[in-house]
Amino acid sequence: MGTACSAHNVDSSTQTAEPQVQKADNQGTPEGVVPDWGDAESFEEMVALEQQRWPELAAGNRVDDPPPVEIVRFIEEEEFASVQVDCLAEFGFDAKATRDGGVIPPRVPDDQIGALNEAVYVCQARYPLDPRRRQELPLVPAQEYYEHLVESAPCVERLGYPISVAPSQEAWLGQYYSSEDWWNPFSEATPESEAAVAELYGACPKEPEGLYPPLPAP
């Protein structure tokens, strides 16, 4: 049976924070801060960035000899499940979307596992998520993200999840741009079912609107 795939690969894109908003002045810029979005603005630049991940993607799907793939377009996180289910259907595999935005591949005979794994690889490569979500946010969006997380913590708590006190923005930025774990009320929440996950993200958006630049068209 194939491995379940999900859009929620908790990296810098799936974290969020909360309590009292503290604005940081830009005098104490943390070490390792990202100044801007770098070479990932045009479609061609994003394709080049995404292709760097393909060996890892192939290995993760147990595809030893990955076939040639052309990126069709980049997709938003909320599209992931529906796009992947439709793509896998083109290969004859009846995958199911989960309520929390993941995809469950079908059960297949042993002699079809290789074909399923390859189809999952091709679909994820054809329709990748924004590769900028695997990078740290530049400073100004990171500050906006912190403020959103602080404002979101009470929402998460109202759903019954205990949330720790938010650090100052300066301390949070230091955590975010280092190898340390960084404060995130969504990470502290522990929903125990797909329905609970859907309720959490439905009631409490995990990131502010417009945090990432619009996806470029092909």
QUIURRA-V757532 format. One record per run of one state. SS is the DSSP state (a for helix, b for strand, c for the rest). FROM is the first residue (numbers start at 0). LEN is the number of residues. If there is no record, write none. Layout:
# QUIURRA-V757532
SS	FROM	LEN
SS	FROM	LEN
This chain:
# QUIURRA-V757532
c	0	4
b	4	2
c	6	5
a	11	3
c	14	3
b	17	1
c	18	7
a	25	3
c	28	5
b	33	1
c	34	8
a	42	9
c	51	2
a	53	7
c	60	14
b	74	1
c	75	1
a	76	14
c	90	5
b	95	2
c	97	4
b	101	3
c	104	5
a	109	17
c	126	2
b	128	1
c	129	1
a	130	4
c	134	3
b	137	1
a	138	20
c	158	10
a	168	8
c	176	8
a	184	4
c	188	5
a	193	10
c	203	15
